[in-house]
Amino acid sequence: MQDTAVIGAGTMGHGIAYSLLTGGYRVVLVDSSEVVLEKARGTIRSLLADAAGRGLLSPARAEAAYAALTTSTALESVQPAELVIEAVPEDLALKHAILSAVDRICQGRPILATNTSALSITEIATATKDPARVVGMHYFNPVHKMKLIEIIRGLETGREAVETALAVAARCGKETVVVNEAPGFATSRISALIGNEAFYMLMEGVASARDIDRAVRLGLNHPMGPFEVADLVGLDTRLRVLEHLHATLGEKFRPCPLLVKYVKAGRLGRKVGRGVYDYTHAGGAETDAKNGTASSPSSS
């Protein structure tokens, strides 16, 4: 396999494209917005240059990887791909529309992977004529730093789809775990529970967001605190995952009212400059969005 395609050029999509390029694959990156695609090209070029500068890739390999990238606003451009990974927002109707269109365009040929972090692979696969070709490939943000890809097997996912996902992950230098489909899989289920409890603690005044993050990082040895993670992945994304888990797994996943309030206020995280923390201050200072306590990123 050489030809791959990624649909959705946002944070996850261009990160997945970068990973595939470093694995030596040709990549078509598709998005409905040329502005988003232009930003993605710039980010991927910067990541490749940084990898070359740190000796992770040779300059020649970095240049070859960038040359293997094409971008398009036309979904039909995925037609040559042997693996298509969708990385669009966590909206089942949107994912159905994308996979149904790809299935028609590619005439049922490629393996179809979804980067969903919580939705049912089995349900997503119903948009295709052959659900055996659909597999979950749950990448983690930021893709270029995170080693894991969670491979999710739906009810009708076939062996070829799983083996393809595992082989691609290995070629790109990623580690994998294989899980059978369950709400939230393994990682999202645990992460959502921790993050939601952190919001309840913040709402109850147990500690500041900064100190809760610090406690989890230093006391539990997590690389990031739960609020840092929420701001990175997007509070709206975290809320959608919790709503799905609440509907499927019950009361322990009921979204914290404070999280709901932040999302309604437009505090969606780093992508908009403000979430639990405020990222708009000069010099990169981050401010606790609830109590106004500022500190530099280096002290967090």
Long-range contacts (C-beta under 8 A, 24 or more apart in sequence): 1-25, 1-82, 1-83, 1-164, 1-167, 1-168, 2-26, 2-82, 3-28, 3-80, 3-81, 3-82, 3-83, 4-28, 4-81, 4-82, 4-83, 4-84, 4-85, 4-168, 5-29, 5-30, 5-77, 5-78, 5-81, 5-83, 5-84, 5-85, 5-110, 6-30, 6-84, 6-85, 6-86, 6-87, 7-31, 7-75, 7-78, 7-84, 7-85, 7-86, 7-87, 7-88, 7-98, 7-102, 8-86, 8-87, 8-88, 8-89, 8-115, 9-33, 9-36, 9-37, 9-39, 9-40, 9-71, 10-36, 10-40, 10-87, 11-141, 11-142, 11-271, 12-87, 12-115, 12-139, 12-141, 12-143, 13-40, 13-87, 13-88, 13-115, 14-39, 14-40, 14-43, 14-44, 15-139, 15-141, 15-142, 15-143, 15-144, 16-85, 16-87, 16-115, 16-139, 16-143, 17-44, 17-69, 18-43, 18-44, 18-47, 18-48, 18-143, 18-144, 19-139, 19-143, 19-144, 19-172, 19-174, 20-168, 20-172, 21-48, 21-65, 21-66, 21-68, 21-69, 22-48, 22-51, 22-57, 22-65, 22-172, 22-173, 23-168, 23-171, 23-172, 23-173, 24-65, 24-68, 24-171, 25-68, 25-168, 25-171, 25-172, 26-68, 26-70, 27-68, 27-69, 27-70, 28-70, 28-71, 28-72, 28-77, 28-78, 28-80, 28-81, 29-69, 29-70, 29-71, 29-72, 30-71, 30-72, 30-73, 30-74, 30-75, 30-77, 30-78, 31-71, 31-73, 32-73, 33-73, 34-73, 37-71, 37-72, 37-73, 40-71, 41-69, 41-71, 44-69, 47-144, 51-144, 75-101, 75-102, 75-105, 76-105, 78-102, 78-105, 78-106, 78-110, 79-105, 79-106, 81-106, 81-110, 82-109, 82-110, 82-111, 83-110, 83-111, 83-113, 83-164, 83-168, 84-110, 84-111, 84-112, 84-113, 85-113, 85-114, 85-115, 85-137, 86-112, 86-113, 86-114, 86-115, 87-115, 87-139, 89-237, 90-116, 90-117, 90-118, 90-119, 90-237, 90-240, 90-241, 90-244, 92-119, 92-123, 92-124, 95-119, 95-124, 95-127, 96-124, 96-126, 96-127, 97-127, 99-124, 99-125, 99-127, 99-128, 99-134, 100-127, 100-128, 103-127, 103-128, 103-129, 103-130, 108-133, 111-135, 111-160, 111-161, 111-164, 111-165, 112-161, 113-137, 113-161, 113-165, 115-139, 117-185, 117-187, 117-188, 117-237, 117-241, 118-183, 118-184, 118-185, 118-188, 118-192, 118-240, 118-241, 118-244, 118-245, 119-244, 120-154, 120-181, 120-183, 121-152, 121-153, 121-154, 121-155, 121-157, 121-181, 122-154, 122-155, 122-156, 122-181, 124-154, 125-154, 125-156, 125-157, 131-155, 131-156, 131-157, 132-156, 132-157, 132-158, 132-160, 132-161, 133-158, 133-160, 133-161, 134-161, 135-161, 135-162, 135-164, 135-165, 136-181, 136-185, 137-165, 137-168, 137-169, 138-185, 138-187, 138-188, 140-187, 141-232, 141-233, 142-232, 147-173, 147-174, 147-175, 148-174, 148-175, 148-176, 148-177, 148-187, 149-174, 149-175, 149-176, 150-176, 150-177, 150-179, 150-185, 150-186, 150-187, 151-176, 151-177, 151-178, 151-179, 152-178, 152-179, 152-180, 152-181, 152-185, 153-178, 153-179, 153-180, 153-181, 154-181, 155-181, 183-244, 183-245, 183-248, 183-249, 184-241, 184-244, 184-245, 184-249, 188-241, 188-245, 189-245, 189-249, 191-229, 192-238, 192-241, 192-242, 192-245, 192-253, 193-252, 193-253, 194-226, 195-226, 195-227, 195-229, 195-230, 195-238, 196-242, 196-253, 196-254, 196-255, 196-256, 196-259, 197-226, 198-225, 198-226, 198-227, 198-230, 199-230, 199-256, 199-258, 199-259, 200-256, 200-258, 202-227, 202-258, 202-276, 202-290, 203-256, 203-257, 203-258, 208-288, 208-290, 208-291, 208-293, 209-276, 209-277, 209-288, 209-289, 209-290, 209-291, 210-288, 210-293, 210-295, 210-300, 213-300, 214-300, 225-300, 227-275, 227-276, 227-277, 228-277, 228-300, 230-259, 230-269, 230-275, 230-276, 231-269, 231-270, 231-275, 231-276, 231-277, 231-279, 232-269, 232-270, 233-269, 234-268, 234-269, 234-270, 234-271, 234-275, 235-259, 235-262, 235-263, 235-267, 235-268, 235-269, 235-275, 235-276, 236-263, 236-268, 236-269, 239-263, 262-289
